[in-house]
Amino acid sequence: MDGIVKEHIIFSHPAIIVYLTLLFNIMALHCCVPDCFGVCIIILIVKNRLGDITQLDNYRGITFCPLISKLFEHCTSVP
């Protein structure tokens, strides 16, 4: 969605860790998350092609969210 893919993070300068840490800490400190972190695209995938495609139970959703929001969610999740 935002044009950032995992390779951008993997092959970026090691300082990206410092900047993302600062960003995530400031967001957590101020309890403020950018609105764009909540914007995602949901694509429905048919579970059983031989089943009834008119039934909602025959679909599962895949959500595409911005990569930085996924990183933030991973860092703030409790095990």
Distance bins in CASP14 RR format, pairs under 12 A and 6 or more apart:
PFRMAT RR
TARGET T0000
AUTHOR 0000-0000-0000
RMODE 2
METHOD distances of the structure
MODEL  1
1 36 0 0 0 0 1 0 0 0 0 0 0
1 37 0 0 0 0 0 1 0 0 0 0 0
1 38 0 0 0 0 0 1 0 0 0 0 0
1 39 1 0 0 1 0 0 0 0 0 0 0
1 40 1 0 0 1 0 0 0 0 0 0 0
1 41 1 0 0 1 0 0 0 0 0 0 0
1 42 0 0 0 0 0 1 0 0 0 0 0
1 63 0 0 0 0 0 1 0 0 0 0 0
1 64 1 0 0 1 0 0 0 0 0 0 0
1 65 1 0 0 1 0 0 0 0 0 0 0
1 66 1 0 1 0 0 0 0 0 0 0 0
1 67 0 0 0 0 1 0 0 0 0 0 0
1 68 0 0 0 0 0 1 0 0 0 0 0
1 69 0 0 0 0 1 0 0 0 0 0 0
1 70 0 0 0 0 0 1 0 0 0 0 0
2 8 0 0 0 0 0 1 0 0 0 0 0
2 34 0 0 0 0 0 1 0 0 0 0 0
2 36 1 0 0 1 0 0 0 0 0 0 0
2 37 0 0 0 0 0 1 0 0 0 0 0
2 38 0 0 0 0 0 1 0 0 0 0 0
2 39 0 0 0 0 1 0 0 0 0 0 0
2 40 0 0 0 0 0 1 0 0 0 0 0
2 41 0 0 0 0 0 1 0 0 0 0 0
2 64 0 0 0 0 0 1 0 0 0 0 0
2 65 0 0 0 0 1 0 0 0 0 0 0
2 66 1 0 1 0 0 0 0 0 0 0 0
2 67 1 0 0 1 0 0 0 0 0 0 0
2 68 1 0 0 1 0 0 0 0 0 0 0
2 69 0 0 0 0 1 0 0 0 0 0 0
2 70 0 0 0 0 0 1 0 0 0 0 0
3 9 0 0 0 0 0 1 0 0 0 0 0
3 64 0 0 0 0 0 1 0 0 0 0 0
3 66 0 0 0 0 1 0 0 0 0 0 0
3 67 0 0 0 0 1 0 0 0 0 0 0
3 68 0 0 0 0 0 1 0 0 0 0 0
4 10 0 0 0 0 0 1 0 0 0 0 0
4 12 0 0 0 0 1 0 0 0 0 0 0
4 16 0 0 0 0 0 1 0 0 0 0 0
4 20 0 0 0 0 0 1 0 0 0 0 0
4 36 0 0 0 0 0 1 0 0 0 0 0
4 65 0 0 0 0 0 1 0 0 0 0 0
4 66 1 0 0 1 0 0 0 0 0 0 0
4 67 1 0 1 0 0 0 0 0 0 0 0
4 68 1 0 0 1 0 0 0 0 0 0 0
4 69 0 0 0 0 0 1 0 0 0 0 0
4 70 0 0 0 0 0 1 0 0 0 0 0
4 71 0 0 0 0 1 0 0 0 0 0 0
5 11 0 0 0 0 0 1 0 0 0 0 0
5 12 0 0 0 0 0 1 0 0 0 0 0
5 64 0 0 0 0 0 1 0 0 0 0 0
5 66 0 0 0 0 0 1 0 0 0 0 0
5 67 1 0 0 1 0 0 0 0 0 0 0
5 68 0 0 0 0 0 1 0 0 0 0 0
5 70 0 0 0 0 0 1 0 0 0 0 0
6 12 0 0 0 0 0 1 0 0 0 0 0
6 66 0 0 0 0 0 1 0 0 0 0 0
6 67 1 0 0 1 0 0 0 0 0 0 0
6 68 0 0 0 0 0 1 0 0 0 0 0
6 70 0 0 0 0 1 0 0 0 0 0 0
6 71 0 0 0 0 1 0 0 0 0 0 0
7 67 0 0 0 0 0 1 0 0 0 0 0
8 16 0 0 0 0 1 0 0 0 0 0 0
8 20 0 0 0 0 0 1 0 0 0 0 0
8 66 0 0 0 0 0 1 0 0 0 0 0
8 67 1 0 0 1 0 0 0 0 0 0 0
8 68 0 0 0 0 1 0 0 0 0 0 0
8 71 0 0 0 0 0 1 0 0 0 0 0
9 16 1 0 0 1 0 0 0 0 0 0 0
9 17 0 0 0 0 1 0 0 0 0 0 0
9 19 0 0 0 0 0 1 0 0 0 0 0
9 20 0 0 0 0 1 0 0 0 0 0 0
9 66 0 0 0 0 0 1 0 0 0 0 0
9 67 1 0 0 1 0 0 0 0 0 0 0
9 68 0 0 0 0 1 0 0 0 0 0 0
9 70 0 0 0 0 0 1 0 0 0 0 0
9 71 1 0 0 1 0 0 0 0 0 0 0
9 74 0 0 0 0 0 1 0 0 0 0 0
10 16 0 0 0 0 1 0 0 0 0 0 0
10 17 0 0 0 0 0 1 0 0 0 0 0
10 67 0 0 0 0 0 1 0 0 0 0 0
10 71 0 0 0 0 0 1 0 0 0 0 0
12 18 0 0 0 0 0 1 0 0 0 0 0
12 19 0 0 0 0 1 0 0 0 0 0 0
12 20 0 0 0 0 1 0 0 0 0 0 0
12 67 0 0 0 0 0 1 0 0 0 0 0
12 68 0 0 0 0 0 1 0 0 0 0 0
13 19 0 0 0 0 1 0 0 0 0 0 0
13 20 0 0 0 0 0 1 0 0 0 0 0
14 20 0 0 0 0 0 1 0 0 0 0 0
14 21 0 0 0 0 0 1 0 0 0 0 0
15 21 0 0 0 0 0 1 0 0 0 0 0
15 22 0 0 0 0 0 1 0 0 0 0 0
16 22 0 0 0 0 0 1 0 0 0 0 0
16 23 0 0 0 0 0 1 0 0 0 0 0
16 24 0 0 0 0 0 1 0 0 0 0 0
16 67 0 0 0 0 0 1 0 0 0 0 0
16 68 0 0 0 0 0 1 0 0 0 0 0
16 71 0 0 0 0 0 1 0 0 0 0 0
17 23 0 0 0 0 0 1 0 0 0 0 0
17 24 0 0 0 0 0 1 0 0 0 0 0
17 71 0 0 0 0 0 1 0 0 0 0 0
17 75 0 0 0 0 0 1 0 0 0 0 0
18 24 0 0 0 0 0 1 0 0 0 0 0
18 25 0 0 0 0 0 1 0 0 0 0 0
19 25 0 0 0 0 0 1 0 0 0 0 0
19 26 0 0 0 0 0 1 0 0 0 0 0
19 68 0 0 0 0 0 1 0 0 0 0 0
19 71 0 0 0 0 0 1 0 0 0 0 0
20 26 0 0 0 0 0 1 0 0 0 0 0
20 27 0 0 0 0 0 1 0 0 0 0 0
20 67 0 0 0 0 0 1 0 0 0 0 0
20 68 1 0 0 1 0 0 0 0 0 0 0
20 69 0 0 0 0 0 1 0 0 0 0 0
20 70 0 0 0 0 0 1 0 0 0 0 0
20 71 1 0 0 1 0 0 0 0 0 0 0
20 72 0 0 0 0 1 0 0 0 0 0 0
20 74 0 0 0 0 0 1 0 0 0 0 0
20 75 0 0 0 0 1 0 0 0 0 0 0
21 27 0 0 0 0 0 1 0 0 0 0 0
21 28 0 0 0 0 0 1 0 0 0 0 0
21 71 0 0 0 0 0 1 0 0 0 0 0
21 72 0 0 0 0 0 1 0 0 0 0 0
21 75 0 0 0 0 1 0 0 0 0 0 0
22 28 0 0 0 0 0 1 0 0 0 0 0
22 29 0 0 0 0 0 1 0 0 0 0 0
23 29 0 0 0 0 0 1 0 0 0 0 0
23 30 0 0 0 0 0 1 0 0 0 0 0
23 32 0 0 0 0 0 1 0 0 0 0 0
23 33 0 0 0 0 0 1 0 0 0 0 0
23 34 0 0 0 0 1 0 0 0 0 0 0
23 37 0 0 0 0 0 1 0 0 0 0 0
23 68 0 0 0 0 1 0 0 0 0 0 0
23 69 0 0 0 0 0 1 0 0 0 0 0
23 71 0 0 0 0 1 0 0 0 0 0 0
23 72 0 0 0 0 1 0 0 0 0 0 0
23 75 0 0 0 0 0 1 0 0 0 0 0
24 30 0 0 0 0 0 1 0 0 0 0 0
24 32 0 0 0 0 0 1 0 0 0 0 0
24 33 0 0 0 0 1 0 0 0 0 0 0
24 34 0 0 0 0 0 1 0 0 0 0 0
24 37 0 0 0 0 0 1 0 0 0 0 0
24 68 0 0 0 0 1 0 0 0 0 0 0
24 69 0 0 0 0 0 1 0 0 0 0 0
24 71 1 0 0 1 0 0 0 0 0 0 0
24 72 1 0 1 0 0 0 0 0 0 0 0
24 73 0 0 0 0 0 1 0 0 0 0 0
24 74 0 0 0 0 0 1 0 0 0 0 0
24 75 1 0 1 0 0 0 0 0 0 0 0
24 76 1 0 0 1 0 0 0 0 0 0 0
25 32 0 0 0 0 0 1 0 0 0 0 0
25 72 0 0 0 0 0 1 0 0 0 0 0
25 75 0 0 0 0 1 0 0 0 0 0 0
25 76 0 0 0 0 0 1 0 0 0 0 0
26 32 0 0 0 0 1 0 0 0 0 0 0
26 33 0 0 0 0 0 1 0 0 0 0 0
26 34 0 0 0 0 0 1 0 0 0 0 0
26 72 0 0 0 0 0 1 0 0 0 0 0
27 33 1 0 1 0 0 0 0 0 0 0 0
27 34 1 0 0 1 0 0 0 0 0 0 0
27 37 0 0 0 0 1 0 0 0 0 0 0
27 68 0 0 0 0 0 1 0 0 0 0 0
27 69 0 0 0 0 0 1 0 0 0 0 0
27 71 0 0 0 0 0 1 0 0 0 0 0
27 72 1 0 0 1 0 0 0 0 0 0 0
27 73 0 0 0 0 0 1 0 0 0 0 0
27 75 0 0 0 0 0 1 0 0 0 0 0
27 76 0 0 0 0 1 0 0 0 0 0 0
28 72 0 0 0 0 1 0 0 0 0 0 0
28 73 0 0 0 0 0 1 0 0 0 0 0
28 75 0 0 0 0 1 0 0 0 0 0 0
28 76 1 0 0 1 0 0 0 0 0 0 0
31 76 0 0 0 0 0 1 0 0 0 0 0
32 72 0 0 0 0 0 1 0 0 0 0 0
33 39 0 0 0 0 0 1 0 0 0 0 0
33 66 0 0 0 0 0 1 0 0 0 0 0
33 68 0 0 0 0 0 1 0 0 0 0 0
33 69 1 0 0 1 0 0 0 0 0 0 0
33 72 1 0 0 1 0 0 0 0 0 0 0
33 73 0 0 0 0 1 0 0 0 0 0 0
33 76 0 0 0 0 1 0 0 0 0 0 0
34 66 0 0 0 0 1 0 0 0 0 0 0
34 68 0 0 0 0 1 0 0 0 0 0 0
34 69 0 0 0 0 1 0 0 0 0 0 0
34 72 0 0 0 0 1 0 0 0 0 0 0
35 66 0 0 0 0 0 1 0 0 0 0 0
35 69 0 0 0 0 0 1 0 0 0 0 0
36 65 0 0 0 0 1 0 0 0 0 0 0
36 66 1 0 0 1 0 0 0 0 0 0 0
36 67 0 0 0 0 0 1 0 0 0 0 0
36 68 0 0 0 0 1 0 0 0 0 0 0
36 69 1 0 0 1 0 0 0 0 0 0 0
36 72 0 0 0 0 0 1 0 0 0 0 0
37 65 1 0 0 1 0 0 0 0 0 0 0
37 66 1 0 0 1 0 0 0 0 0 0 0
37 67 0 0 0 0 0 1 0 0 0 0 0
37 68 1 0 0 1 0 0 0 0 0 0 0
37 69 1 1 0 0 0 0 0 0 0 0 0
37 70 0 0 0 0 1 0 0 0 0 0 0
37 71 0 0 0 0 0 1 0 0 0 0 0
37 72 1 0 0 1 0 0 0 0 0 0 0
37 73 0 0 0 0 1 0 0 0 0 0 0
37 76 0 0 0 0 0 1 0 0 0 0 0
38 63 0 0 0 0 0 1 0 0 0 0 0
38 64 0 0 0 0 0 1 0 0 0 0 0
38 65 1 0 0 1 0 0 0 0 0 0 0
38 66 0 0 0 0 1 0 0 0 0 0 0
38 68 0 0 0 0 0 1 0 0 0 0 0
38 69 1 0 0 1 0 0 0 0 0 0 0
38 70 0 0 0 0 0 1 0 0 0 0 0
38 72 0 0 0 0 0 1 0 0 0 0 0
38 73 0 0 0 0 1 0 0 0 0 0 0
39 63 0 0 0 0 0 1 0 0 0 0 0
39 64 0 0 0 0 0 1 0 0 0 0 0
39 65 1 0 0 1 0 0 0 0 0 0 0
39 66 1 0 0 1 0 0 0 0 0 0 0
39 69 0 0 0 0 1 0 0 0 0 0 0
40 61 0 0 0 0 0 1 0 0 0 0 0
40 62 0 0 0 0 0 1 0 0 0 0 0
40 63 1 0 1 0 0 0 0 0 0 0 0
40 64 1 0 0 1 0 0 0 0 0 0 0
40 65 1 0 1 0 0 0 0 0 0 0 0
40 66 0 0 0 0 1 0 0 0 0 0 0
40 67 0 0 0 0 0 1 0 0 0 0 0
40 69 0 0 0 0 1 0 0 0 0 0 0
40 70 0 0 0 0 1 0 0 0 0 0 0
40 73 0 0 0 0 0 1 0 0 0 0 0
41 61 0 0 0 0 0 1 0 0 0 0 0
41 62 0 0 0 0 1 0 0 0 0 0 0
41 63 1 0 0 1 0 0 0 0 0 0 0
41 64 1 0 1 0 0 0 0 0 0 0 0
41 65 0 0 0 0 1 0 0 0 0 0 0
41 66 0 0 0 0 0 1 0 0 0 0 0
42 59 0 0 0 0 0 1 0 0 0 0 0
42 60 0 0 0 0 0 1 0 0 0 0 0
42 61 1 0 1 0 0 0 0 0 0 0 0
42 62 1 0 0 1 0 0 0 0 0 0 0
42 63 1 0 1 0 0 0 0 0 0 0 0
42 64 1 0 0 1 0 0 0 0 0 0 0
42 65 0 0 0 0 1 0 0 0 0 0 0
43 59 0 0 0 0 1 0 0 0 0 0 0
43 60 0 0 0 0 1 0 0 0 0 0 0
43 61 1 0 0 1 0 0 0 0 0 0 0
43 62 1 0 1 0 0 0 0 0 0 0 0
43 63 0 0 0 0 1 0 0 0 0 0 0
43 64 1 0 0 1 0 0 0 0 0 0 0
44 53 0 0 0 0 0 1 0 0 0 0 0
44 55 0 0 0 0 0 1 0 0 0 0 0
44 56 0 0 0 0 1 0 0 0 0 0 0
44 57 0 0 0 0 0 1 0 0 0 0 0
44 58 0 0 0 0 1 0 0 0 0 0 0
44 59 1 0 1 0 0 0 0 0 0 0 0
44 60 1 0 0 1 0 0 0 0 0 0 0
44 61 1 0 1 0 0 0 0 0 0 0 0
44 62 1 0 0 1 0 0 0 0 0 0 0
44 63 0 0 0 0 0 1 0 0 0 0 0
45 53 0 0 0 0 0 1 0 0 0 0 0
45 58 0 0 0 0 1 0 0 0 0 0 0
45 59 1 0 0 1 0 0 0 0 0 0 0
45 60 1 0 1 0 0 0 0 0 0 0 0
45 61 1 0 0 1 0 0 0 0 0 0 0
45 62 1 0 1 0 0 0 0 0 0 0 0
45 63 0 0 0 0 0 1 0 0 0 0 0
46 52 0 0 0 0 0 1 0 0 0 0 0
46 53 1 0 0 1 0 0 0 0 0 0 0
46 54 0 0 0 0 0 1 0 0 0 0 0
46 55 0 0 0 0 0 1 0 0 0 0 0
46 56 0 0 0 0 0 1 0 0 0 0 0
46 57 0 0 0 0 0 1 0 0 0 0 0
46 58 1 0 0 1 0 0 0 0 0 0 0
46 59 1 0 0 1 0 0 0 0 0 0 0
46 60 0 0 0 0 1 0 0 0 0 0 0
46 61 0 0 0 0 0 1 0 0 0 0 0
46 62 0 0 0 0 0 1 0 0 0 0 0
47 53 0 0 0 0 1 0 0 0 0 0 0
47 55 0 0 0 0 1 0 0 0 0 0 0
47 56 0 0 0 0 0 1 0 0 0 0 0
47 57 0 0 0 0 1 0 0 0 0 0 0
47 58 1 0 1 0 0 0 0 0 0 0 0
47 59 1 0 0 1 0 0 0 0 0 0 0
47 60 1 0 1 0 0 0 0 0 0 0 0
47 61 0 0 0 0 1 0 0 0 0 0 0
47 62 0 0 0 0 0 1 0 0 0 0 0
48 55 0 0 0 0 1 0 0 0 0 0 0
48 57 0 0 0 0 1 0 0 0 0 0 0
48 58 1 0 1 0 0 0 0 0 0 0 0
48 59 0 0 0 0 1 0 0 0 0 0 0
48 60 0 0 0 0 0 1 0 0 0 0 0
49 58 0 0 0 0 1 0 0 0 0 0 0
49 59 0 0 0 0 0 1 0 0 0 0 0
50 58 0 0 0 0 1 0 0 0 0 0 0
51 57 0 0 0 0 1 0 0 0 0 0 0
51 58 1 0 1 0 0 0 0 0 0 0 0
51 59 0 0 0 0 0 1 0 0 0 0 0
52 58 1 0 0 1 0 0 0 0 0 0 0
52 59 0 0 0 0 0 1 0 0 0 0 0
53 59 0 0 0 0 1 0 0 0 0 0 0
63 69 0 0 0 0 0 1 0 0 0 0 0
63 70 0 0 0 0 1 0 0 0 0 0 0
63 73 0 0 0 0 0 1 0 0 0 0 0
64 70 0 0 0 0 1 0 0 0 0 0 0
65 71 0 0 0 0 0 1 0 0 0 0 0
65 72 0 0 0 0 0 1 0 0 0 0 0
65 73 0 0 0 0 1 0 0 0 0 0 0
65 74 0 0 0 0 0 1 0 0 0 0 0
66 72 0 0 0 0 1 0 0 0 0 0 0
66 73 0 0 0 0 0 1 0 0 0 0 0
67 73 0 0 0 0 0 1 0 0 0 0 0
67 74 0 0 0 0 0 1 0 0 0 0 0
68 74 0 0 0 0 0 1 0 0 0 0 0
68 75 0 0 0 0 0 1 0 0 0 0 0
69 75 0 0 0 0 0 1 0 0 0 0 0
69 76 0 0 0 0 0 1 0 0 0 0 0
70 76 0 0 0 0 0 1 0 0 0 0 0
70 77 0 0 0 0 0 1 0 0 0 0 0
71 77 0 0 0 0 0 1 0 0 0 0 0
END
